[in-house]
């Protein structure tokens, strides 16, 4: 069994999106600060927030 992705639920997607994109520097695969969720590239895995 492999871990395919991790999904984090947060009360403020706008702040979370900006943090993962700008502060951590993750590449955005889907979404932006206005969508209900976003997906980020994290090397061989994906992070969905």
ModelCIF file with pLDDT and N, C-alpha, C, O atoms, coordinates in Angstrom:
data_MODEL
#
_entry.id   MODEL 
#
_entity.id                         1 
_entity.type                       polymer 
_entity.pdbx_number_of_molecules   1 
#
_entity_poly.entity_id                      1 
_entity_poly.type                           'polypeptide(L)' 
_entity_poly.nstd_linkage                   no 
_entity_poly.nstd_monomer                   no 
_entity_poly.pdbx_seq_one_letter_code       
;(UNK)(UNK)(UNK)(UNK)(UNK)(UNK)(UNK)(UNK)(UNK)(UNK)(UNK)(UNK)(UNK)(UNK)(UNK)(UNK)
(UNK)(UNK)(UNK)(UNK)(UNK)(UNK)(UNK)(UNK)(UNK)(UNK)(UNK)(UNK)(UNK)(UNK)(UNK)(UNK)
(UNK)(UNK)(UNK)(UNK)(UNK)(UNK)(UNK)(UNK)(UNK)(UNK)(UNK)(UNK)(UNK)(UNK)(UNK)(UNK)
(UNK)
;
_entity_poly.pdbx_seq_one_letter_code_can   XXXXXXXXXXXXXXXXXXXXXXXXXXXXXXXXXXXXXXXXXXXXXXXXX 
_entity_poly.pdbx_strand_id                 A 
#
loop_
_entity_poly_seq.entity_id 
_entity_poly_seq.num 
_entity_poly_seq.mon_id 
_entity_poly_seq.hetero 
1 1  UNK n 
1 2  UNK n 
1 3  UNK n 
1 4  UNK n 
1 5  UNK n 
1 6  UNK n 
1 7  UNK n 
1 8  UNK n 
1 9  UNK n 
1 10 UNK n 
1 11 UNK n 
1 12 UNK n 
1 13 UNK n 
1 14 UNK n 
1 15 UNK n 
1 16 UNK n 
1 17 UNK n 
1 18 UNK n 
1 19 UNK n 
1 20 UNK n 
1 21 UNK n 
1 22 UNK n 
1 23 UNK n 
1 24 UNK n 
1 25 UNK n 
1 26 UNK n 
1 27 UNK n 
1 28 UNK n 
1 29 UNK n 
1 30 UNK n 
1 31 UNK n 
1 32 UNK n 
1 33 UNK n 
1 34 UNK n 
1 35 UNK n 
1 36 UNK n 
1 37 UNK n 
1 38 UNK n 
1 39 UNK n 
1 40 UNK n 
1 41 UNK n 
1 42 UNK n 
1 43 UNK n 
1 44 UNK n 
1 45 UNK n 
1 46 UNK n 
1 47 UNK n 
1 48 UNK n 
1 49 UNK n 
#
_struct_asym.id          A 
_struct_asym.entity_id   1 
#
loop_
_ma_qa_metric.id 
_ma_qa_metric.mode 
_ma_qa_metric.name 
_ma_qa_metric.software_group_id 
_ma_qa_metric.type 
1 global pLDDT . pLDDT 
2 local  pLDDT . pLDDT 
#
_ma_qa_metric_global.metric_id      1 
_ma_qa_metric_global.metric_value   84.73 
_ma_qa_metric_global.model_id       1 
_ma_qa_metric_global.ordinal_id     1 
#
loop_
_ma_qa_metric_local.label_asym_id 
_ma_qa_metric_local.label_comp_id 
_ma_qa_metric_local.label_seq_id 
_ma_qa_metric_local.metric_id 
_ma_qa_metric_local.metric_value 
_ma_qa_metric_local.model_id 
_ma_qa_metric_local.ordinal_id 
A UNK 1  2 72.00 1 1  
A UNK 2  2 76.00 1 2  
A UNK 3  2 72.00 1 3  
A UNK 4  2 75.00 1 4  
A UNK 5  2 75.00 1 5  
A UNK 6  2 79.00 1 6  
A UNK 7  2 83.00 1 7  
A UNK 8  2 83.00 1 8  
A UNK 9  2 86.00 1 9  
A UNK 10 2 86.00 1 10 
A UNK 11 2 88.00 1 11 
A UNK 12 2 89.00 1 12 
A UNK 13 2 88.00 1 13 
A UNK 14 2 91.00 1 14 
A UNK 15 2 92.00 1 15 
A UNK 16 2 91.00 1 16 
A UNK 17 2 93.00 1 17 
A UNK 18 2 95.00 1 18 
A UNK 19 2 94.00 1 19 
A UNK 20 2 91.00 1 20 
A UNK 21 2 95.00 1 21 
A UNK 22 2 96.00 1 22 
A UNK 23 2 95.00 1 23 
A UNK 24 2 91.00 1 24 
A UNK 25 2 91.00 1 25 
A UNK 26 2 90.00 1 26 
A UNK 27 2 91.00 1 27 
A UNK 28 2 94.00 1 28 
A UNK 29 2 92.00 1 29 
A UNK 30 2 93.00 1 30 
A UNK 31 2 93.00 1 31 
A UNK 32 2 91.00 1 32 
A UNK 33 2 87.00 1 33 
A UNK 34 2 90.00 1 34 
A UNK 35 2 90.00 1 35 
A UNK 36 2 88.00 1 36 
A UNK 37 2 87.00 1 37 
A UNK 38 2 91.00 1 38 
A UNK 39 2 90.00 1 39 
A UNK 40 2 88.00 1 40 
A UNK 41 2 86.00 1 41 
A UNK 42 2 79.00 1 42 
A UNK 43 2 75.00 1 43 
A UNK 44 2 68.00 1 44 
A UNK 45 2 64.00 1 45 
A UNK 46 2 62.00 1 46 
A UNK 47 2 64.00 1 47 
A UNK 48 2 69.00 1 48 
A UNK 49 2 63.00 1 49 
#
loop_
_atom_site.group_PDB 
_atom_site.id 
_atom_site.type_symbol 
_atom_site.label_atom_id 
_atom_site.label_alt_id 
_atom_site.label_comp_id 
_atom_site.label_asym_id 
_atom_site.label_entity_id 
_atom_site.label_seq_id 
_atom_site.pdbx_PDB_ins_code 
_atom_site.Cartn_x 
_atom_site.Cartn_y 
_atom_site.Cartn_z 
_atom_site.occupancy 
_atom_site.B_iso_or_equiv 
_atom_site.pdbx_formal_charge 
_atom_site.auth_seq_id 
_atom_site.auth_comp_id 
_atom_site.auth_asym_id 
_atom_site.auth_atom_id 
_atom_site.pdbx_PDB_model_num 
ATOM 1   N N  . UNK A 1 1  ? 0.846   -1.168 0.000   1.00 72.00 ? 1  UNK A N  1 
ATOM 2   C CA . UNK A 1 1  ? 0.000   0.000  0.000   1.00 72.00 ? 1  UNK A CA 1 
ATOM 3   C C  . UNK A 1 1  ? 0.897   1.238  0.000   1.00 72.00 ? 1  UNK A C  1 
ATOM 4   O O  . UNK A 1 1  ? 1.888   1.294  0.727   1.00 72.00 ? 1  UNK A O  1 
ATOM 5   N N  . UNK A 1 2  ? 0.542   2.227  -0.819  1.00 76.00 ? 2  UNK A N  1 
ATOM 6   C CA . UNK A 1 2  ? 1.262   3.492  -0.899  1.00 76.00 ? 2  UNK A CA 1 
ATOM 7   C C  . UNK A 1 2  ? 0.346   4.634  -0.497  1.00 76.00 ? 2  UNK A C  1 
ATOM 8   O O  . UNK A 1 2  ? -0.866  4.587  -0.708  1.00 76.00 ? 2  UNK A O  1 
ATOM 9   N N  . UNK A 1 3  ? 0.952   5.664  0.088   1.00 72.00 ? 3  UNK A N  1 
ATOM 10  C CA . UNK A 1 3  ? 0.215   6.877  0.403   1.00 72.00 ? 3  UNK A CA 1 
ATOM 11  C C  . UNK A 1 3  ? 0.140   7.715  -0.864  1.00 72.00 ? 3  UNK A C  1 
ATOM 12  O O  . UNK A 1 3  ? 1.173   8.120  -1.397  1.00 72.00 ? 3  UNK A O  1 
ATOM 13  N N  . UNK A 1 4  ? -1.060  7.980  -1.352  1.00 75.00 ? 4  UNK A N  1 
ATOM 14  C CA . UNK A 1 4  ? -1.242  8.700  -2.613  1.00 75.00 ? 4  UNK A CA 1 
ATOM 15  C C  . UNK A 1 4  ? -1.291  10.206 -2.417  1.00 75.00 ? 4  UNK A C  1 
ATOM 16  O O  . UNK A 1 4  ? -0.687  10.948 -3.192  1.00 75.00 ? 4  UNK A O  1 
ATOM 17  N N  . UNK A 1 5  ? -1.994  10.665 -1.401  1.00 75.00 ? 5  UNK A N  1 
ATOM 18  C CA . UNK A 1 5  ? -2.081  12.099 -1.135  1.00 75.00 ? 5  UNK A CA 1 
ATOM 19  C C  . UNK A 1 5  ? -2.546  12.336 0.289   1.00 75.00 ? 5  UNK A C  1 
ATOM 20  O O  . UNK A 1 5  ? -3.066  11.438 0.952   1.00 75.00 ? 5  UNK A O  1 
ATOM 21  N N  . UNK A 1 6  ? -2.349  13.560 0.744   1.00 79.00 ? 6  UNK A N  1 
ATOM 22  C CA . UNK A 1 6  ? -2.814  13.996 2.054   1.00 79.00 ? 6  UNK A CA 1 
ATOM 23  C C  . UNK A 1 6  ? -3.719  15.198 1.822   1.00 79.00 ? 6  UNK A C  1 
ATOM 24  O O  . UNK A 1 6  ? -3.369  16.109 1.072   1.00 79.00 ? 6  UNK A O  1 
ATOM 25  N N  . UNK A 1 7  ? -4.859  15.200 2.454   1.00 83.00 ? 7  UNK A N  1 
ATOM 26  C CA . UNK A 1 7  ? -5.786  16.333 2.324   1.00 83.00 ? 7  UNK A CA 1 
ATOM 27  C C  . UNK A 1 7  ? -5.929  16.997 3.681   1.00 83.00 ? 7  UNK A C  1 
ATOM 28  O O  . UNK A 1 7  ? -6.267  16.354 4.674   1.00 83.00 ? 7  UNK A O  1 
ATOM 29  N N  . UNK A 1 8  ? -5.666  18.293 3.705   1.00 83.00 ? 8  UNK A N  1 
ATOM 30  C CA . UNK A 1 8  ? -5.787  19.073 4.929   1.00 83.00 ? 8  UNK A CA 1 
ATOM 31  C C  . UNK A 1 8  ? -7.000  19.984 4.820   1.00 83.00 ? 8  UNK A C  1 
ATOM 32  O O  . UNK A 1 8  ? -7.151  20.707 3.836   1.00 83.00 ? 8  UNK A O  1 
ATOM 33  N N  . UNK A 1 9  ? -7.853  19.951 5.816   1.00 86.00 ? 9  UNK A N  1 
ATOM 34  C CA . UNK A 1 9  ? -9.020  20.826 5.850   1.00 86.00 ? 9  UNK A CA 1 
ATOM 35  C C  . UNK A 1 9  ? -8.693  22.030 6.716   1.00 86.00 ? 9  UNK A C  1 
ATOM 36  O O  . UNK A 1 9  ? -8.182  21.884 7.826   1.00 86.00 ? 9  UNK A O  1 
ATOM 37  N N  . UNK A 1 10 ? -8.985  23.213 6.210   1.00 86.00 ? 10 UNK A N  1 
ATOM 38  C CA . UNK A 1 10 ? -8.644  24.442 6.921   1.00 86.00 ? 10 UNK A CA 1 
ATOM 39  C C  . UNK A 1 10 ? -9.807  25.426 6.838   1.00 86.00 ? 10 UNK A C  1 
ATOM 40  O O  . UNK A 1 10 ? -10.541 25.428 5.850   1.00 86.00 ? 10 UNK A O  1 
ATOM 41  N N  . UNK A 1 11 ? -9.983  26.260 7.858   1.00 88.00 ? 11 UNK A N  1 
ATOM 42  C CA . UNK A 1 11 ? -11.100 27.205 7.849   1.00 88.00 ? 11 UNK A CA 1 
ATOM 43  C C  . UNK A 1 11 ? -10.906 28.367 6.867   1.00 88.00 ? 11 UNK A C  1 
ATOM 44  O O  . UNK A 1 11 ? -11.886 28.996 6.468   1.00 88.00 ? 11 UNK A O  1 
ATOM 45  N N  . UNK A 1 12 ? -9.665  28.661 6.471   1.00 89.00 ? 12 UNK A N  1 
ATOM 46  C CA . UNK A 1 12 ? -9.417  29.787 5.573   1.00 89.00 ? 12 UNK A CA 1 
ATOM 47  C C  . UNK A 1 12 ? -8.506  29.351 4.427   1.00 89.00 ? 12 UNK A C  1 
ATOM 48  O O  . UNK A 1 12 ? -7.283  29.436 4.542   1.00 89.00 ? 12 UNK A O  1 
ATOM 49  N N  . UNK A 1 13 ? -9.089  28.888 3.331   1.00 88.00 ? 13 UNK A N  1 
ATOM 50  C CA . UNK A 1 13 ? -8.313  28.374 2.201   1.00 88.00 ? 13 UNK A CA 1 
ATOM 51  C C  . UNK A 1 13 ? -7.422  29.461 1.598   1.00 88.00 ? 13 UNK A C  1 
ATOM 52  O O  . UNK A 1 13 ? -6.327  29.167 1.120   1.00 88.00 ? 13 UNK A O  1 
ATOM 53  N N  . UNK A 1 14 ? -7.877  30.698 1.617   1.00 91.00 ? 14 UNK A N  1 
ATOM 54  C CA . UNK A 1 14 ? -7.086  31.792 1.052   1.00 91.00 ? 14 UNK A CA 1 
ATOM 55  C C  . UNK A 1 14 ? -5.738  31.907 1.764   1.00 91.00 ? 14 UNK A C  1 
ATOM 56  O O  . UNK A 1 14 ? -4.699  31.934 1.104   1.00 91.00 ? 14 UNK A O  1 
ATOM 57  N N  . UNK A 1 15 ? -5.736  31.976 3.096   1.00 92.00 ? 15 UNK A N  1 
ATOM 58  C CA . UNK A 1 15 ? -4.489  32.081 3.853   1.00 92.00 ? 15 UNK A CA 1 
ATOM 59  C C  . UNK A 1 15 ? -3.627  30.841 3.688   1.00 92.00 ? 15 UNK A C  1 
ATOM 60  O O  . UNK A 1 15 ? -2.409  30.949 3.553   1.00 92.00 ? 15 UNK A O  1 
ATOM 61  N N  . UNK A 1 16 ? -4.240  29.671 3.697   1.00 91.00 ? 16 UNK A N  1 
ATOM 62  C CA . UNK A 1 16 ? -3.479  28.417 3.528   1.00 91.00 ? 16 UNK A CA 1 
ATOM 63  C C  . UNK A 1 16 ? -2.830  28.368 2.154   1.00 91.00 ? 16 UNK A C  1 
ATOM 64  O O  . UNK A 1 16 ? -1.657  28.014 2.030   1.00 91.00 ? 16 UNK A O  1 
ATOM 65  N N  . UNK A 1 17 ? -3.582  28.721 1.132   1.00 93.00 ? 17 UNK A N  1 
ATOM 66  C CA . UNK A 1 17 ? -3.035  28.709 -0.225  1.00 93.00 ? 17 UNK A CA 1 
ATOM 67  C C  . UNK A 1 17 ? -1.807  29.611 -0.322  1.00 93.00 ? 17 UNK A C  1 
ATOM 68  O O  . UNK A 1 17 ? -0.768  29.199 -0.838  1.00 93.00 ? 17 UNK A O  1 
ATOM 69  N N  . UNK A 1 18 ? -1.928  30.838 0.175   1.00 95.00 ? 18 UNK A N  1 
ATOM 70  C CA . UNK A 1 18 ? -0.809  31.772 0.113   1.00 95.00 ? 18 UNK A CA 1 
ATOM 71  C C  . UNK A 1 18 ? 0.391   31.261 0.907   1.00 95.00 ? 18 UNK A C  1 
ATOM 72  O O  . UNK A 1 18 ? 1.531   31.434 0.477   1.00 95.00 ? 18 UNK A O  1 
ATOM 73  N N  . UNK A 1 19 ? 0.149   30.635 2.060   1.00 94.00 ? 19 UNK A N  1 
ATOM 74  C CA . UNK A 1 19 ? 1.237   30.084 2.861   1.00 94.00 ? 19 UNK A CA 1 
ATOM 75  C C  . UNK A 1 19 ? 1.985   28.996 2.104   1.00 94.00 ? 19 UNK A C  1 
ATOM 76  O O  . UNK A 1 19 ? 3.210   29.051 1.997   1.00 94.00 ? 19 UNK A O  1 
ATOM 77  N N  . UNK A 1 20 ? 1.262   28.001 1.573   1.00 91.00 ? 20 UNK A N  1 
ATOM 78  C CA . UNK A 1 20 ? 1.919   26.897 0.870   1.00 91.00 ? 20 UNK A CA 1 
ATOM 79  C C  . UNK A 1 20 ? 2.609   27.364 -0.409  1.00 91.00 ? 20 UNK A C  1 
ATOM 80  O O  . UNK A 1 20 ? 3.685   26.870 -0.745  1.00 91.00 ? 20 UNK A O  1 
ATOM 81  N N  . UNK A 1 21 ? 2.011   28.298 -1.113  1.00 95.00 ? 21 UNK A N  1 
ATOM 82  C CA . UNK A 1 21 ? 2.610   28.794 -2.358  1.00 95.00 ? 21 UNK A CA 1 
ATOM 83  C C  . UNK A 1 21 ? 3.763   29.764 -2.103  1.00 95.00 ? 21 UNK A C  1 
ATOM 84  O O  . UNK A 1 21 ? 4.849   29.596 -2.658  1.00 95.00 ? 21 UNK A O  1 
ATOM 85  N N  . UNK A 1 22 ? 3.532   30.772 -1.272  1.00 96.00 ? 22 UNK A N  1 
ATOM 86  C CA . UNK A 1 22 ? 4.505   31.861 -1.117  1.00 96.00 ? 22 UNK A CA 1 
ATOM 87  C C  . UNK A 1 22 ? 5.552   31.590 -0.037  1.00 96.00 ? 22 UNK A C  1 
ATOM 88  O O  . UNK A 1 22 ? 6.743   31.797 -0.272  1.00 96.00 ? 22 UNK A O  1 
ATOM 89  N N  . UNK A 1 23 ? 5.131   31.131 1.136   1.00 95.00 ? 23 UNK A N  1 
ATOM 90  C CA . UNK A 1 23 ? 6.079   30.922 2.236   1.00 95.00 ? 23 UNK A CA 1 
ATOM 91  C C  . UNK A 1 23 ? 6.885   29.637 2.067   1.00 95.00 ? 23 UNK A C  1 
ATOM 92  O O  . UNK A 1 23 ? 8.099   29.631 2.272   1.00 95.00 ? 23 UNK A O  1 
ATOM 93  N N  . UNK A 1 24 ? 6.210   28.551 1.692   1.00 91.00 ? 24 UNK A N  1 
ATOM 94  C CA . UNK A 1 24 ? 6.913   27.276 1.540   1.00 91.00 ? 24 UNK A CA 1 
ATOM 95  C C  . UNK A 1 24 ? 7.458   27.113 0.125   1.00 91.00 ? 24 UNK A C  1 
ATOM 96  O O  . UNK A 1 24 ? 8.459   26.426 -0.082  1.00 91.00 ? 24 UNK A O  1 
ATOM 97  N N  . UNK A 1 25 ? 6.798   27.748 -0.858  1.00 91.00 ? 25 UNK A N  1 
ATOM 98  C CA . UNK A 1 25 ? 7.279   27.689 -2.237  1.00 91.00 ? 25 UNK A CA 1 
ATOM 99  C C  . UNK A 1 25 ? 6.855   26.460 -3.021  1.00 91.00 ? 25 UNK A C  1 
ATOM 100 O O  . UNK A 1 25 ? 7.541   26.052 -3.959  1.00 91.00 ? 25 UNK A O  1 
ATOM 101 N N  . UNK A 1 26 ? 5.714   25.857 -2.638  1.00 90.00 ? 26 UNK A N  1 
ATOM 102 C CA . UNK A 1 26 ? 5.235   24.684 -3.367  1.00 90.00 ? 26 UNK A CA 1 
ATOM 103 C C  . UNK A 1 26 ? 4.642   25.087 -4.713  1.00 90.00 ? 26 UNK A C  1 
ATOM 104 O O  . UNK A 1 26 ? 4.036   26.150 -4.843  1.00 90.00 ? 26 UNK A O  1 
ATOM 105 N N  . UNK A 1 27 ? 4.820   24.241 -5.694  1.00 91.00 ? 27 UNK A N  1 
ATOM 106 C CA . UNK A 1 27 ? 4.260   24.462 -7.030  1.00 91.00 ? 27 UNK A CA 1 
ATOM 107 C C  . UNK A 1 27 ? 2.768   24.143 -7.011  1.00 91.00 ? 27 UNK A C  1 
ATOM 108 O O  . UNK A 1 27 ? 2.369   23.089 -6.517  1.00 91.00 ? 27 UNK A O  1 
ATOM 109 N N  . UNK A 1 28 ? 1.951   25.032 -7.537  1.00 94.00 ? 28 UNK A N  1 
ATOM 110 C CA . UNK A 1 28 ? 0.501   24.833 -7.590  1.00 94.00 ? 28 UNK A CA 1 
ATOM 111 C C  . UNK A 1 28 ? 0.176   23.927 -8.780  1.00 94.00 ? 28 UNK A C  1 
ATOM 112 O O  . UNK A 1 28 ? 0.589   24.197 -9.908  1.00 94.00 ? 28 UNK A O  1 
ATOM 113 N N  . UNK A 1 29 ? -0.559  22.864 -8.517  1.00 92.00 ? 29 UNK A N  1 
ATOM 114 C CA . UNK A 1 29 ? -1.018  21.977 -9.586  1.00 92.00 ? 29 UNK A CA 1 
ATOM 115 C C  . UNK A 1 29 ? -2.461  22.257 -9.959  1.00 92.00 ? 29 UNK A C  1 
ATOM 116 O O  . UNK A 1 29 ? -2.859  22.062 -11.107 1.00 92.00 ? 29 UNK A O  1 
ATOM 117 N N  . UNK A 1 30 ? -3.241  22.713 -8.997  1.00 93.00 ? 30 UNK A N  1 
ATOM 118 C CA . UNK A 1 30 ? -4.650  23.023 -9.260  1.00 93.00 ? 30 UNK A CA 1 
ATOM 119 C C  . UNK A 1 30 ? -5.089  24.114 -8.299  1.00 93.00 ? 30 UNK A C  1 
ATOM 120 O O  . UNK A 1 30 ? -4.674  24.138 -7.140  1.00 93.00 ? 30 UNK A O  1 
ATOM 121 N N  . UNK A 1 31 ? -5.927  25.011 -8.784  1.00 93.00 ? 31 UNK A N  1 
ATOM 122 C CA . UNK A 1 31 ? -6.580  26.001 -7.952  1.00 93.00 ? 31 UNK A CA 1 
ATOM 123 C C  . UNK A 1 31 ? -5.783  27.282 -7.782  1.00 93.00 ? 31 UNK A C  1 
ATOM 124 O O  . UNK A 1 31 ? -4.684  27.451 -8.311  1.00 93.00 ? 31 UNK A O  1 
ATOM 125 N N  . UNK A 1 32 ? -6.396  28.173 -7.016  1.00 91.00 ? 32 UNK A N  1 
ATOM 126 C CA . UNK A 1 32 ? -5.770  29.433 -6.637  1.00 91.00 ? 32 UNK A CA 1 
ATOM 127 C C  . UNK A 1 32 ? -6.394  29.869 -5.323  1.00 91.00 ? 32 UNK A C  1 
ATOM 128 O O  . UNK A 1 32 ? -7.124  29.102 -4.695  1.00 91.00 ? 32 UNK A O  1 
ATOM 129 N N  . UNK A 1 33 ? -6.112  31.091 -4.904  1.00 87.00 ? 33 UNK A N  1 
ATOM 130 C CA . UNK A 1 33 ? -6.614  31.529 -3.599  1.00 87.00 ? 33 UNK A CA 1 
ATOM 131 C C  . UNK A 1 33 ? -8.121  31.744 -3.549  1.00 87.00 ? 33 UNK A C  1 
ATOM 132 O O  . UNK A 1 33 ? -8.662  32.018 -2.477  1.00 87.00 ? 33 UNK A O  1 
ATOM 133 N N  . UNK A 1 34 ? -8.813  31.626 -4.681  1.00 90.00 ? 34 UNK A N  1 
ATOM 134 C CA . UNK A 1 34 ? -10.266 31.811 -4.702  1.00 90.00 ? 34 UNK A CA 1 
ATOM 135 C C  . UNK A 1 34 ? -11.044 30.505 -4.843  1.00 90.00 ? 34 UNK A C  1 
ATOM 136 O O  . UNK A 1 34 ? -12.265 30.512 -4.686  1.00 90.00 ? 34 UNK A O  1 
ATOM 137 N N  . UNK A 1 35 ? -10.387 29.398 -5.131  1.00 90.00 ? 35 UNK A N  1 
ATOM 138 C CA . UNK A 1 35 ? -11.090 28.124 -5.314  1.00 90.00 ? 35 UNK A CA 1 
ATOM 139 C C  . UNK A 1 35 ? -11.307 27.440 -3.963  1.00 90.00 ? 35 UNK A C  1 
ATOM 140 O O  . UNK A 1 35 ? -10.598 27.737 -3.002  1.00 90.00 ? 35 UNK A O  1 
ATOM 141 N N  . UNK A 1 36 ? -12.289 26.520 -3.881  1.00 88.00 ? 36 UNK A N  1 
ATOM 142 C CA . UNK A 1 36 ? -12.574 25.868 -2.600  1.00 88.00 ? 36 UNK A CA 1 
ATOM 143 C C  . UNK A 1 36 ? -11.491 24.889 -2.149  1.00 88.00 ? 36 UNK A C  1 
ATOM 144 O O  . UNK A 1 36 ? -11.447 24.533 -0.971  1.00 88.00 ? 36 UNK A O  1 
ATOM 145 N N  . UNK A 1 37 ? -10.617 24.445 -3.054  1.00 87.00 ? 37 UNK A N  1 
ATOM 146 C CA . UNK A 1 37 ? -9.474  23.648 -2.649  1.00 87.00 ? 37 UNK A CA 1 
ATOM 147 C C  . UNK A 1 37 ? -8.371  23.802 -3.674  1.00 87.00 ? 37 UNK A C  1 
ATOM 148 O O  . UNK A 1 37 ? -8.605  24.258 -4.793  1.00 87.00 ? 37 UNK A O  1 
ATOM 149 N N  . UNK A 1 38 ? -7.172  23.422 -3.285  1.00 91.00 ? 38 UNK A N  1 
ATOM 150 C CA . UNK A 1 38 ? -6.007  23.546 -4.160  1.00 91.00 ? 38 UNK A CA 1 
ATOM 151 C C  . UNK A 1 38 ? -5.138  22.304 -4.020  1.00 91.00 ? 38 UNK A C  1 
ATOM 152 O O  . UNK A 1 38 ? -5.220  21.578 -3.029  1.00 91.00 ? 38 UNK A O  1 
ATOM 153 N N  . UNK A 1 39 ? -4.311  22.076 -5.020  1.00 90.00 ? 39 UNK A N  1 
ATOM 154 C CA . UNK A 1 39 ? -3.399  20.937 -5.007  1.00 90.00 ? 39 UNK A CA 1 
ATOM 155 C C  . UNK A 1 39 ? -1.995  21.441 -5.299  1.00 90.00 ? 39 UNK A C  1 
ATOM 156 O O  . UNK A 1 39 ? -1.790  22.257 -6.198  1.00 90.00 ? 39 UNK A O  1 
ATOM 157 N N  . UNK A 1 40 ? -1.026  20.944 -4.526  1.00 88.00 ? 40 UNK A N  1 
ATOM 158 C CA . UNK A 1 40 ? 0.360   21.374 -4.647  1.00 88.00 ? 40 UNK A CA 1 
ATOM 159 C C  . UNK A 1 40 ? 1.260   20.180 -4.915  1.00 88.00 ? 40 UNK A C  1 
ATOM 160 O O  . UNK A 1 40 ? 1.028   19.086 -4.400  1.00 88.00 ? 40 UNK A O  1 
ATOM 161 N N  . UNK A 1 41 ? 2.296   20.399 -5.730  1.00 86.00 ? 41 UNK A N  1 
ATOM 162 C CA . UNK A 1 41 ? 3.300   19.360 -5.972  1.00 86.00 ? 41 UNK A CA 1 
ATOM 163 C C  . UNK A 1 41 ? 4.300   19.369 -4.827  1.00 86.00 ? 41 UNK A C  1 
ATOM 164 O O  . UNK A 1 41 ? 4.760   20.430 -4.407  1.00 86.00 ? 41 UNK A O  1 
ATOM 165 N N  . UNK A 1 42 ? 4.632   18.201 -4.328  1.00 79.00 ? 42 UNK A N  1 
ATOM 166 C CA . UNK A 1 42 ? 5.583   18.079 -3.217  1.00 79.00 ? 42 UNK A CA 1 
ATOM 167 C C  . UNK A 1 42 ? 6.598   16.979 -3.533  1.00 79.00 ? 42 UNK A C  1 
ATOM 168 O O  . UNK A 1 42 ? 6.793   16.065 -2.733  1.00 79.00 ? 42 UNK A O  1 
ATOM 169 N N  . UNK A 1 43 ? 7.236   17.067 -4.687  1.00 75.00 ? 43 UNK A N  1 
ATOM 170 C CA . UNK A 1 43 ? 8.143   16.007 -5.092  1.00 75.00 ? 43 UNK A CA 1 
ATOM 171 C C  . UNK A 1 43 ? 7.349   14.841 -5.646  1.00 75.00 ? 43 UNK A C  1 
ATOM 172 O O  . UNK A 1 43 ? 6.578   15.014 -6.590  1.00 75.00 ? 43 UNK A O  1 
ATOM 173 N N  . UNK A 1 44 ? 7.518   13.681 -5.088  1.00 68.00 ? 44 UNK A N  1 
ATOM 174 C CA . UNK A 1 44 ? 6.823   12.490 -5.554  1.00 68.00 ? 44 UNK A CA 1 
ATOM 175 C C  . UNK A 1 44 ? 5.412   12.349 -5.016  1.00 68.00 ? 44 UNK A C  1 
ATOM 176 O O  . UNK A 1 44 ? 4.702   11.423 -5.409  1.00 68.00 ? 44 UNK A O  1 
ATOM 177 N N  . UNK A 1 45 ? 4.989   13.226 -4.140  1.00 64.00 ? 45 UNK A N  1 
ATOM 178 C CA . UNK A 1 45 ? 3.659   13.141 -3.525  1.00 64.00 ? 45 UNK A CA 1 
ATOM 179 C C  . UNK A 1 45 ? 2.899   14.428 -3.782  1.00 64.00 ? 45 UNK A C  1 
ATOM 180 O O  . UNK A 1 45 ? 3.465   15.417 -4.247  1.00 64.00 ? 45 UNK A O  1 
ATOM 181 N N  . UNK A 1 46 ? 1.609   14.405 -3.473  1.00 62.00 ? 46 UNK A N  1 
ATOM 182 C CA . UNK A 1 46 ? 0.763   15.594 -3.631  1.00 62.00 ? 46 UNK A CA 1 
ATOM 183 C C  . UNK A 1 46 ? 0.192   15.994 -2.297  1.00 62.00 ? 46 UNK A C  1 
ATOM 184 O O  . UNK A 1 46 ? -0.106  15.142 -1.460  1.00 62.00 ? 46 UNK A O  1 
ATOM 185 N N  . UNK A 1 47 ? 0.039   17.277 -2.093  1.00 64.00 ? 47 UNK A N  1 
ATOM 186 C CA . UNK A 1 47 ? -0.604  17.819 -0.909  1.00 64.00 ? 47 UNK A CA 1 
ATOM 187 C C  . UNK A 1 47 ? -1.846  18.548 -1.372  1.00 64.00 ? 47 UNK A C  1 
ATOM 188 O O  . UNK A 1 47 ? -1.764  19.466 -2.188  1.00 64.00 ? 47 UNK A O  1 
ATOM 189 N N  . UNK A 1 48 ? -3.001  18.146 -0.855  1.00 69.00 ? 48 UNK A N  1 
ATOM 190 C CA . UNK A 1 48 ? -4.258  18.825 -1.199  1.00 69.00 ? 48 UNK A CA 1 
ATOM 191 C C  . UNK A 1 48 ? -4.746  19.560 0.029   1.00 69.00 ? 48 UNK A C  1 
ATOM 192 O O  . UNK A 1 48 ? -4.824  19.006 1.125   1.00 69.00 ? 48 UNK A O  1 
ATOM 193 N N  . UNK A 1 49 ? -5.073  20.830 -0.185  1.00 63.00 ? 49 UNK A N  1 
ATOM 194 C CA . UNK A 1 49 ? -5.554  21.646 0.950   1.00 63.00 ? 49 UNK A CA 1 
ATOM 195 C C  . UNK A 1 49 ? -6.840  22.344 0.558   1.00 63.00 ? 49 UNK A C  1 
ATOM 196 O O  . UNK A 1 49 ? -7.413  23.079 1.362   1.00 63.00 ? 49 UNK A O  1 
#
